[in-house]
Amino acid sequence: MSIHRPGAHTEEARRRASDLTWLHDASARRAIQSSDESDDCTPCNDIAVAVSESAAITTTFLRLLYGIPLDVRFDQPPPERLTTQLHEMLLMLADEPQIADMCLRAMLVSERAVSKTRHHIGGEVDRRIRAALGAGAWPEVVRLFEFGLYGAVLQATYGTDPPGELTDRLTTLVDIVFSRSA
């Protein structure tokens, strides 16, 4: 299901590195702003900056999500394909907890641009799960795995469980669903 173009891998790697650098810089700016007590900004100005920055952060996060390989191998059974996709999406954020925190907070902003990007993020997660499950996937099952992934992302970002344990839990979820539906 993935399309390979000559040089695309290095191009995507450069773009991902650029996006991660931008997010790291944004995270550093936020840390400096929150620790700088001599800031003369009014609350209204702080909100305007945060909303604009939140839209940029969510858009960058969406680009990172698009950058995860969607290589669905149909010679593998659906549980294996799904497990691979869920792990890839979880580890994208679990490997960068500060960025994950910033992205999750940005997605909570009730700005129209953020809402639109949040909708696209949900659509991309849905698309990846459906591609891994194959044709005829029940919407309820897709939503269950989305819910499991979102919970794992929150645990990876704010919980105490290591990413490896959370990927194991996602694997267990997949195994349970597929063992009961067989």
RAPENOR-V272047 format. One record per helix or strand. SS is the DSSP state (~ for helix, > for strand). FROM is the first residue (numbers start at 0). TO is the last residue. If there is no record, write none. Layout:
[[SS/FROM/TO] [SS/FROM/TO]]
This chain:
[[~/7/34] [~/42/66] [~/77/93] [~/96/106] [~/111/132] [~/138/157] [~/162/180]]
